Amino acid sequence: MNNQSMQNGRERQLAVQCWLRLARVYQQIDSDSAQRFRSHKLSTAQFDVLVQIGSHAGITQQELAESLLVTKGNISQLIGRMERDGLVARRHEGRRNCLELTAAGRSLYDAVVPEQEAAIDTIFDPLQPDERRILLDLLRRIDRSRRR
């Protein structure tokens, strides 16, 4: 085996180790988050909808679908359930359905979002702010390269 092949093999092993570590950290965060959301009677998808609508009042269903990267059918079901639960309201503006949080939805948003942010901040405690920025930049670079 030549030096180039050995180097490629080591780089490949390092890439696999990065992937495994990233997957393990993601699974831990996802599991902890899902448990926290369940305590508020939310699924992860519902939390995402709550955050998007809470952060962008008047967002349309189409804009929401694009930001969540799920199908329109899934969005309709999610919104329908959250509407039945009294968390979201649809407002018709011409041919568009604009979405807003109800008072109950806003109250839930105000409780669960800071709680989630604090939990995520705690997970990243081992990293200094400059290390967090570096990690974010590296993850963005990988994310962007996969979308080409």
MOJO-V123767 format. One record per residue. N is the residue number from 1. PSI is psi in degrees with one decimal (999 if undefined). Layout:
N,PSI  N,PSI
This chain:
1,130.4  2,170.6  3,-38.4  4,-42.8  5,-40.0  6,-42.3  7,-45.7  8,-39.4  9,-42.0  10,-41.4  11,-38.8  12,-42.7  13,-40.6  14,-41.1  15,-42.3  16,-40.1  17,-40.6  18,-45.8  19,-45.9  20,-41.6  21,-43.6  22,-43.1  23,-42.3  24,-46.0  25,-43.7  26,-45.4  27,-40.2  28,-46.6  29,-43.7  30,-42.8  31,-46.4  32,-42.7  33,-45.7  34,-39.6  35,-43.0  36,-43.4  37,-41.1  38,-34.0  39,-18.4  40,11.5  41,39.2  42,146.3  43,169.8  44,-41.3  45,-40.4  46,-37.6  47,-44.6  48,-44.2  49,-45.4  50,-45.0  51,-45.1  52,-46.3  53,-40.2  54,-30.6  55,-20.1  56,69.3  57,134.3  58,5.4  59,143.1  60,162.8  61,-38.1  62,-46.4  63,-39.5  64,-45.7  65,-41.2  66,-37.2  67,-28.1  68,-16.0  69,43.4  70,169.7  71,158.5  72,-36.5  73,-44.0  74,-40.5  75,-45.8  76,-42.3  77,-44.9  78,-48.7  79,-42.9  80,-44.9  81,-43.0  82,-29.8  83,-45.4  84,-32.5  85,-1.7  86,22.6  87,-28.4  88,145.9  89,140.6  90,138.4  91,123.3  92,125.2  93,97.9  94,-122.5  95,5.5  96,145.5  97,113.0  98,144.9  99,140.9  100,155.5  101,141.6  102,178.0  103,-41.5  104,-39.3  105,-41.9  106,-40.0  107,-43.6  108,-44.6  109,-47.9  110,-22.8  111,-48.0  112,-33.3  113,-50.2  114,-33.8  115,-44.8  116,-42.5  117,-42.4  118,-40.2  119,-42.6  120,-40.6  121,-41.1  122,-40.0  123,-36.6  124,8.9  125,-37.9  126,-15.0  127,137.2  128,158.9  129,-41.6  130,-32.4  131,-36.4  132,-42.6  133,-42.4  134,-46.4  135,-45.3  136,-44.4  137,-42.2  138,-43.9  139,-38.5  140,-42.7  141,-43.1  142,-45.3  143,-48.5  144,-35.1  145,-25.4  146,-16.6  147,0.2  148,999
